């Protein structure tokens, strides 16, 4: 039978996934047709007619996006005051606008939430006054479960009652900070990108990410890219060299023709786009040449896997025999060798820092004109490239290197010694810059005079290419990104979600925000907190200057190289606050959420920025098993956070009360699986005992459930409207919440129980990145069945509910039930059918390639119902000696079992 759990669906859980179209941005973004995707098309794109003027001149008719339709400006007074003072008092301008949901949606949304809360309270009061059931132990379990679901729903809902959307003003930023001579006063940004394995994390995605960063629309001398190769692979090193060479063509091409997006794999996947550059007469020829160069670039990347091993076998001066791995310049590779050897294997190698592209000068350097050997005319284009640095930290046996968080903390120290930018953006290796103005958008929030100084980070939503059109496994997580995070945006800000985030460097050092500290910043006991490097400690005070706009890396002299080597040794962090109060947090699987929480706990706030086109995009696991492993790592890490010193309930007074509630819900939600599994497996009692009630009188119980469920769905419909979601987004969120609650969350709870009792816990498998597939079988991974123990619980839930439906049909035929019993059974069957609908994506994943024809699954279910019903009839016949077929409530026909048994 149903319960309050059924009424909650996904609403009681902090799910993950989202996007908004900010029409104010349209004035600055050149081009209306930038799409995203993967899979390179080698042919020449059809040349489209230029749109109005090349740089967006002329009047543009703005089309209101569904994501903007129900939002209204909330800061008109502030904007009028800012316009009136005209900046005469020396204050910084207002660089973003605040929007709130229109009252026509917000008021009903809040009212229905209140009504549902009242209904839940009345439901509990009624149940306490009527403690009647066929099994009181089940009644108590259901009471505790319903109480848990009611509380978690409330925690989830209150965080979304005052959503706020903030839109960066890119035009004003350009007006205030870009100079007429082509230079800019924008602050410096360091960009971090991390990878480990060129096989599991396909290098083509990683290098596309780097190319998009190098080509971003931000002053070329104001940002640097730090590439962390945590596996110490020469494949990545040589791949980065090839990428730097190709960037010399790709980046000027993007600037000349205003290319969007600036990751070539994504750009070439779209057949036609509106042209928005300044040289339409050159575009077709330039495009053809660059497309051919990109194909050759990809071939060179693929060839590295065969070319590099041959260097070792053919090198005449090799003292290590065939084991040594050699660089192209004839020296031994200091990192991991292809054939591992002592001090040259994963987990054991020296640290490496190599500047692949030096910091450019501050004056534009025009490219070369077209010639016989070079058909590309870049004579009117700035051909400079940003600084690019390769990093592979030292690894030693017996040291806990702290995975991604440890690698990013090394990047934080290395970059502090070289460029020391006040702002940092981090990327996963499979994400790229989809909107070239994304960096400028983030800076708008950091430099705004209202809350900019107190903003620790700006989080952008995660968007994904190559997800199947129906988003079967809820990879986009729209409810989380387009509803939950907008709700948090109206409190203390969104949580950090791992990638696509701009940080304030000074905040990562564990400092307090201006509202909580004195103007005179002093570093006390810095060696115990930050480590022994004097050079690093001296870089900390300057990093607080957010208007730092000049990047002057030191010459890589011996002393500088010694400092760089020191800060990336395994022993550097011993006895310090790194991984605790400084940098990214260690020893928790969800280091991203915990790091964001620590910043909020210290009093900082965060901002959420949605753009159109989307700021960043990447790849997502479209295979069911890989997706479940990903959710297991998130849910297990969430529980680790709840039972750690970073528990939201233990935070001090600087954490906003509503933010505390939101974090509590985001960390404790896997516990819901205990009660959900109870409800989802409850139909097993029907199979063996027939009708069984966990609450009487049953009709009143059902009435309360219907009210609660209807309220949930009405609230969901309104949320869909103001968040700009689709009905499919909402359905997928509810479906995959149930899938996660049955397949993954129980394992996460087990993991936490084991850790609390001093055991190791469950090992979390890193999610394998999606491998590029041919266009003929683009979603091959979607239909692959990969067996894993995680699949068993959900398979049991499906089997129990299918058997319950079949057994109920059998009992209804021969049981001689009254009309009331038939009605009660019908409600039970409705609950069973609803559960199967929610687990439908999982069931599709389990039938592999048959899922290309979803009707096959329905046929399988119907056959299963019939077989089980017949089996139930046969069992009843063997028990009673005859079968009574029930045609109507008053009679039937009896037949001896010997006729057909």
N, C-alpha and C positions, 0 to 999 in steps of 0.2 A: 504494500500500500504506500501511498505518498506520504510526505511529511513536509515540514517547513523547509527542509533541505532542498526539496524539489522546487520550491518557489524561489530559491536564491539563485540557482544557475550560476552564471559567472559573475553576478553582481556583487557577491560577497568576497571577491578575490582580487588582488592587485595583479592583473594579468600584464602581459607585455606586448606591445606593438603599435602606429600612426601617421597625419599630414594636413596642413591648412593652406589655402591659397590667399596670400596677403596681397590684396589688390593694390595697396599703396606702393608695393615693390615694383609693380609693372612699369612705372615710369623710369626706373633705373635699369631694369633687366633688358638687354638687347636681344630681341628674338622671342617669338611666341611659340615656336614649335619644338623646343628642345625636349627630346624624350630620353628615355634611358633603356638600356638593355645590354645584352652581351651576344657574342657571336659575330665575328667580323665578316663583312660582305666585301669581297674584293672588287666588284664592279664599280664603275663610276656612278655617283649619285646623279639623279636627274637635276639639272640646274633650275632652281626655282627663281621666280622673279623677286627682286629686292622688295622688302617691305618698307613702304614709305621712304624715309631717309635712312641712310646706313646706320647712323648712331641713335636711332629712335627719335629723330627730329620730327617736327610737325605735331599735330594733335592726334593723340591716341585715344580711341574710344575704349573705355574700360568696361569690361564685362564682369559683373558681380559673380564671384564664385559661390557655389553652395556652402563653402566653408565660411564665407563672409556674410551671408544673407541675414543671419539673425544676430549680428554683432553691431554695437553702436559705440561711438567714441565716449570715453569716460574721463578724459582729461582736458576738456575744452578750456576750462578756467586756467589751468597751468599753461596751456599753449598760448592763450591770449596774453597772460602776464609776461611770458617769455618774449613774445613778439613786441610787447610794449616797452620792455626794458632794453631790447635790441642788443643785449650783450654788453651794455655800457659799463656795467659793474664788474666786468672781467670774468664773470662766471661762464662756464661751458654751456653750450646750447643743449636743448632737449632733443636727443637723437633717436627717440622712439615714441610711438603713440600707444596709449592704453585703450583697450576695447573691452566692453563687458557684454554679456548676453542680454538681448532685449527682454523687457519685462513680459512680453507676450508669451515667452517660453520659460523664462527664469522663475516667475511666480508660480505657474502651474507645476513646474518641476519641484520646487521646494514644498508646495502644498501637498502634492502626491507623496513625497517622501515622508511628510508628517503623518498623512493618513495611513501609510503603510506601517509606520512606527506604532501608531495607536492600535492598528489591527493586530500587530505582533504582541503588544502588551495584553490586549484583550484575549488573544489566543492562549497566552500562557496562564492568565488568571483562570480562564475556563478549564484548562487542562488540570490545573492544580485542584480545582473544585470538583473535578470528575476523574478521580484516579481509577478508572475502570478499563480493563483490557483482558484479553485472553491469556496474557502472560505479563505479570507485573514487572519482571526483570527487563522485558523489552520496553515496557512503558517508561521505566527509569532511564534506560539508554536513550530512547527517543526524546525524552524531556531535556536531558543534558545536551544532546545533539542539536535540538531546536534552539536551545538557549545560545549555544556557540554560534550557530548560523545567524541568529538574530543580531548578536553583538558584532560579528564580523561584517555583516551587511551594513550596520550602522557606522562602523569605523570607516568602511569604504565610501559610504555615501556622503558623510559630512565633509569629506575633503573635496567634494565636487560641487558644493552648494554655491560657491562664489568664483566661478572660473574667470580667468583674465587672459586675454590675448594681447601680446605686445608686438608691434610692427616697427622694425627699424626704418629710419628715414635716411636712405642711402644718398638721396640728392643733397640733403643738408650736410651730411658727412663729407661728401665730395667738395661742397662749397666751402666748408670750414677748414679742411685739412689739405686738399690738393692745391698746389701752387700753379700759377700761370706758366712757369717755365718747365713744367713737366715733373718737377720734384714734388715731394709730399711731406707733411709733418705727422703722418700717421705713425703710431708706435710700432715697435718691432715685435714680430711674432716668431716663435720657434715651433716647428711642426714635428711631432713624434709619430713614427710608424714602426710597428713591431711585427716580427715574423720569427718562425723557428725552423720550419722544414719546407724546402722547395717542392717536395712531392705532395705532402698532405695539404699544403697551402700553395696551390698552383702559382708559379712565378709570374705567369702572364697577368694575373690579377694584381699581384704585388707591384709589379713594374708600372702597370696602368695607374695605380694609386699614386706612385711617385711622379709620373708624368703630369697627372692632373694637379698635383701640388706645385710643381715647378711652373705650370702655366697659369696659375690662378691670377685673377685680376686684383693684384695687390702690389704695391711698389716692390720691384724686384730686389732692391737693396734693403728691404725692410722685413724679409722673412727668410728663414733657413730651414732646411729639412734634415732631420736626424733619423737615419735608418738603423734600427736595432735588429741585428741578426743573432738571435739567441742560440742558434745552433753552430755558429762559427763556420758556415759553409762557404767554400770558395765558389760554389754555383751562384750564390747570392752576390758575392763580391764582383765576379766577372759579369753577372747579369746587370749589376748596377753600373758598371763601366759602359756596357752596351746601351743602357738606358740613357746615360749622360750624353752619349754620342747622338742618339736619335733625338733627344730633347733639343739639340741645337737646330733641328729642322722643325720639330713639332711645335715648340713654344712660339717661335716667330710666326708660324703658320696660323696658330690660334689667335695671336694678337692682330695679325693683318686682316683676318676674315671674321673676327669676333665669334669664334667657334664655341658652341655649347652642345653638350658637355665637353670638357677638355681631357677626358680619358679616351684614347683612340678606339679601344675595343667597344666602348659604348657608342661613341660618335659614328663609327662606320657601320654599326648594326642597323641604322635607320636609313631607308632608301632616299628620302627627300626631306629637306628642311627649308624654311624660309631663309633667304640670305640676309644677313644683317651687318656685313662687313663694309669696308671702305673701298674695295677693289673688285667689283663684280666681274670686270673684264678679265681678271687673272684667275678667278676662282676655279673654273673647270680644269684648267691645266695644272694648277697647283694641287688641287684635290687628287687628280689622277697620279701625280708624282708622289705625293705624300702617302697615298694608299699603297702604292707599290713599295715604297720605302718601309712602311709599317709591316707589310707581309715579309719583307726580307729581315726586318728586325725580329719578328717572331721566330723565323727560321733560325736565326743566330742564337736566340735564347734556347730553343730546343736542342741545338747542336752542342751546347755547352756540356750536356750530360755525356756526350761521347768524346768531345774534343779534349776536355780537361784530363780524363784518365790517361789519354795517350801521351800527355806531356810527361807524366811520371815514368811510364814504361820506356820512353825514348830518350830521356835526358841523360846525356853522357856523364855528367858530373855527379850523379846521384850517389850519395854515400849511404842512403837508407834502402837502396834497392828499389823494388817495385812498390814498396809501401808508401814512399813519400809522395805528396801532392805538390805540384809546382805551379807557381803563378806564371802569367804570360811573360814577365820580365826575367824569368830564369831563376828566381829566388824561391825558397821553400815557403809554402803557405803556413803561417803560424797558427792557424785555427784547426778545425777538424779535418783530418785527411779522409780520402775516399776509402782507403784501407786503414782502419784505425790503428794507431800506435801510441806508445806512452807519450803523454803530454800533447797528443794530437787526436783526440777522440771526443765524442759528446760527453759533456760533463767534466772534461779535463783538457784545457788549452789556455794559452795566454790571451790577455786582452788585446784588442785591436781597435785603433782609431785611425781612420784615413779620410782626409778631406778629398772627396771626389771632384767637386766643383768649388773653386775658391770663391770667396765673397766678392761680388762685383763692385765696381766703382760706383760713385754717386751720380755720375753724369751718363745720359743715354749713349749707347754705342750702336749706331745703325749697322744693319747687316750688309751683305754683299749684293750687288746688282746681279741680274741674270747674266749667264754666260754660256758658252758651249758646254762646259762640264757641269754647270749648275743652272738648271732652268728656272729656279725659284728666285724671284726678285724680292729681296728683303731690304732694299736700299732705303726704304722709308719706315722701317720697323726697328724698334729697339730689340737687339738680339742678345742682350744680357740674360744670364741664367742665375737663379738664386743659388746660394751656398748649399751644398749637399755633402753630408758627412756619413760615413759608414762606421758603425760601432758594433763590436762583439765583445762583451764583457768577459773577464777572466772566469774560468770555471775550474773547480778543484773537487776531487772526491771527498766525501764526508761533509761538504758544505751544503746547507739548504739555500738554494739560489732563489727561492720564492717566485719562480715562474714569471709571469708577465709583470706583476707588480715590481719584482726586483729589477727586471730589465728597464722598466720605465723610471725607476729611481736612479739608475745609472745614467740614463739619458738626461735626467734632470740635472745631475751634477756635471756631466760632460758639457752640456749646453751652457750651463752657468759660467764655465771657464772660457768658453769660446764667444758666445754671442750675448748671453744673459738677457734675453728678451723678457719684458715684464709679462707677456702673455704666451700661452702654450696651447696648441691644439693637438689632440691625440687621435690616431686612426688605427683601426685594425687593418691588417694587410690586405683584406679583401674589400675595403671601402675606398671610394674615391670621391673627389670633389665634383659634384654634379652641377653645381651653380657656381660660376667663377667668382661671384661677388659674395660668397658665403663668409669669407674672412672679414670683409667690411661690415657685414650684418652683425657678426658677433662683437666687433669693436664698438658698434653703436651703443650697445648695452653697457660695456665696460667704461666708456667715456662720458656717459650721460651724467648730468650734474645732480640728479635726484638720488638714485641709488647706485650709481656706477661704482663709487669708491668702496661700497660695502658688498659688491657682487664678487663672489669667489669664482663662479663658473657660469657659462652659458651653454645649455644643452640643446642640441638640435635633434630632431626625431630621426630614428633609423628607418631608412627606406631600402627596398631590396629589388634587384632585377631578377629576371628568370624564375620568379615564383609562378606556379601554375595559375591560370586565369581565375579559377575559383578559390584560390588560396586555401586549399584543403586543410592544411595543418596550421592555419592562423599565423603564418610567418610575419605578416604585416603588423599584427598586434595593434590594430587601429584603435580599439577601445582604450588601451593604455596610453598610447601616444597622443591621441586626439581628444581624449576626454579626461582621463585621470591626471595627466601631466599639466593640462590647462587648469584643472582644479587646483593642483599644488602651486601653480604659477600665481594664484591669487592669495597664497599664504606666505611661505618663506622660499618657495621656488621648487622646481622639479628635482628629482633625484638624479644622480649621475648614472648613466646606463652603459658605460664602458667604452664607447667610441663616439666620434663626432662631437667633441666637447671642447670648448675654449676655457682655459683655466687662467686665473691670476697666479703667477709664480709665487708671489709673496704669501698668498694664502696657503699654498701647499707646504710652506715651511712651518706651519703650525702657529702662525701669528694670529692675533686678534684683529677683527675689522676696525676701521676708524671709530665707529660708534662705541667701541668697547676698549679703546686704547688711547693713551696720550699721544700727542703729536710727536714727541721725542721718542723714536723707536730705538730701543737698546737690545742688543743680543747678549743675554745673560747665560753663563755656563755653556757657551756655544760649542765648545769641544765635546762636551758630554752629550749634547743634543745633535750636533751636525757632523761630528767626526773631526779628525785631526788635521785636515787640509786647511791651511791658513788662506790659501788662494780662494778656496770655495767660500770660507766664512767672510772674506772681504767682498765677495760678490753679492752677499745677501742684502745689505742696505740699499745699494743702487737698484736692485730688482723691485724695490717698492715704488720707484718712480714710473708711474704708468704712462707718462708723457715722453719717456725715453724713446727717441726716434732716430738715433744714429747707431748703426751696427758697425762696430770696429773690432773684429776678431784679432787677437794677438798673433804675432808671427809665431809659427810652430817651431820655436827654438827648443833646445834640449831641456831647459827648465820647465817650459810649458808642457812638453811631452811627458816629463816626469810627473807633473801634477795630474795630467790626464790619466796616466797609468795608475796613479795612486788611488784616485777616487773610484776606479772601477775594479779594484781588487776585492776578493771574496771577504777579506778581513776588515774592510774599511768600516762597515756598519756595526761591528762588534761593540757592544756597550753603549750604543747611541740610541736615539729615538727614531731612527729611520724605520719605516714600516709600522710605527705606532702613532706618534704624534707629528711625524714629518714625512712628506711624500705620500705615495700610495700605500695603503694598509696591507699587512701581511697576514698569512695563516688563516684566511677565510676565502672560500671559493668565490664569493661575490665581492672581490676587492673593490669593484667599482661603486656599488651601493654603499659600502661601509666608508669608503673615502669621502663620498659626497655627504654622508651622514655626519662624519667627523667635522667637516667644514660647517655644516648647519649647526651642529652642537656648539661650535666655537662662536656662533653669532653671525656668521656670514649668511648671505642669501644667494640665491641662484636665479637665473632667468631662463625662459623657454622661448626658442625662436623657430617659428615655422615659416618657410619661404615657398615661393613658387617661381621657377622650378625648385624642386627639393634641393636643399643645400648639399647633402651627401647621399650616396647610394652604395649598395654593396651586394653581396651574395648571401643566401640563406640556405640552410639544409632543407631540401624538399623531400628527403627520404624519411619515412616514419620513424625508424629506429634512431637515426641521427638526431632528429628533432626531439625525441624523447630523452636522449642523453643530454641534449642541451638544456632542456627544462629540468632534468634531474640536478644538474650542476647549479642552476639558479635556485631551485627550491631548497636543496641541501645547504647551500651557502646562506640562504635567508634564515634558516633555522639556526645555523652556526652563529649568525649575527645576533639573533634574539637571545641566545644563551651565552653570550660573550660580554666583555666589559663595554661593548658598543651597543648594548640593549637600549632601545629608545626609552624604555621606562626608567632608566637610570641616568638619563642625560640631565644636565643642569638647567637653570632657568633661562638661558639664552635661546633654547630651542622653543619655537612657537608651540603652544599647546595643540593646535590643530595639526602642525607638522609632526609632532610626537605621535599623535593618533594615526596619522597616515603611515609613518614608519613602522609602528607597531603592527598595523595590518599587513604591510608589505613583508614583514619578517616572520609572522606567525601563521600565515595562511595555509601552509602545508598540513597543519594539524587537522584541518577540515576533512582530510581524506579518511580519518578514522571513522567519523560519523557517516560520511558519504558512502563508504563501502558497506556499512551496516544497512543503510537504506537500499542500496542497489542490489545487495545480496539477500535482502529480506524475502523476496518472492520465492526463495528456495523452500520456505515453509509451506507455501501453497502447493508445491509439487507433492509433498508427502502427507500433509494434513488437511488439505482443502482450505476453506475460508478460515482466516485467523486475523483477529483485529488487535492492533496495538493501542487503539483508543475507542472507547464507546461513550455516548452514542455516536455511531459512525457517520450518519448524515451531517450532524453538526460539525464534526471534525473536518469532513470534506468541504463544507461551506467555508470554514475559516481558511482552509488551504486555497480554495478558489479565489477568495478575496485577496490573499497575500500574493498569489501568483499573478493575478490580473494587475494589481498595483505595480508589481515588478515590471511587467511588460509595458505598461503605460509609461512608467518612468523611463524605461529603455527607449521607447519611441521618441520621447522628447529629447533625450540625450543624443539620439541619432541626429536629430535636427540641428541642435546648437553646435554639436561637434563636427558636423559635416560628414557623418558616416553614412554607409549604406546599410540596408537591412541585412545583406549578406555578411558585412563586417560584424554586426551584432550576433548573428546566428553562429558564425565561426568562433567567435569568442566564447560563447556559452558551450558550444560543442567541445572545443579543445580544453576548456576548463574541466569538464567531466572526464575527458580522456586523460588529462594530466593527473586528476585526483584519483583515478583508479590505477593508472600504470606507473606513475612516477612519485607522487607525493608520499605514498606508503613507504617506499624505499628511502625517501629523504627523512621521514620520521624515524625509521629504523637506524639510519646513519647517525642521527642525533642521539638516539637512545644509547647506541653503542659507545659514542664518544663521551657521553655523560657518565658512563660506567667505566671509563678508562680504556676502552678498546680503540682500535684504529679507525673504525668506521668504514663506510663504503668508498671505494676509489672512484673518482669522477673521471670519466673519459672525455678528453677534449673533442669537440665537435669537428669532424672532417669537413673541410671546405668543399663546396660544390665544384665539381670538375666540369670544365667547359665541354659541352657535347655538340655533336653535329646537329645541323638544323633539321635533319630528317627525324631525329629522335631527341628533341630538345629536353623533354622531361623524362628521360630514361630512368633517372634515379627515383622519380616519383613512384614508379611501378615495380621497383626492385624490393623484394622481401628479404630483410636481413634479420635472422633470428636472434633474439636476446631474451633473457629472463624477464626484462621489463614488460614484455608483451603478455605474460601469463595472467596477471590479475584482471586486466581488461577483457581478455578472452573468456575468463571464468564468468565475469559479469554478463557478457553477451550470452554465454551458454545458459546461465541461470534464468535470464529474462526470456530467452527464446523457449526454454523448457516450461517456464511458468505460463506463458501464453498457450502453448500447445496443451499442457496438462489441464488448464482451465477450460479450454474448448472441449476436451474429452470429458471432463467432469460435468460440464453443462449439458452435454448430450445424454449422458446416462445417469446423472445425479439426481434428477427429480427436484431441482431447485425451485423455490418460489420466485415470484417476480421481484421481490425485494432482494433475495439472494442473487438473482441474475443481475440486478442493478449494481449491487455491491461488487460483484465479480467484474462487471463492465468497467467500473471505475478502476479496479486493480489492473485490468488489461490495458486501460488507457495509460496508466502510469508505466507499465512495462513497455508499451509501444513508444512512449515519450523517451524513455531511457535509451532505447535502440536508435531513435532519431538522433539523440545527442552523441551517441558513440558511432554514428554512421561513418564519419571520416576514418576512424580507426578500422572499422570493418572493411571499408574499401581498400585500405592499405594492406590488409591481410590477404586479399585475394589477388594481389599482384597485377599482372597485365589484364586480368579480367575486369579490373576496375575502370578500364577505358569504356566499358559498357555497363554503367551503373545498374541498369535494369536486371543484370545477372544476379546482383546481390539480393534484390527483392524476390526474385524467383527462388533463390536459395532459402531465404527466410520462409516463404510460403510453403515450400516443400518440407522444411524442418517442422513448421507448425503442424502440418498434416500428419507427418510420420509420428511425431510425439503424441499427438491427440489419439491416433490409432493405437499406439503403444500403451497409453494410459487406459484406453477402453479395454484393451486386452488384459491388462493387469487387474483392472476391476472385475472383469469377467472371471478370471481365474480365482479371485478371492471369494466371489459371491456365488459362483456356479451358473449364473445367467447374466444377460445384459438387458437392461431396460433402457430403450431409446426414448429420450424425453423430447416430445414434439411440442407440447404446450404445458402450461403450468398445472393443468388438471388431470393429465393422463399421459399415456404412452403405450408402448408395446413391448412385451417381454419375449425373449427367445432363449432357448437352451444354448449353453455355450458349445455344445457338441456340434452345432450346425456349422460353425465357422472357425472352431479352435482346435 
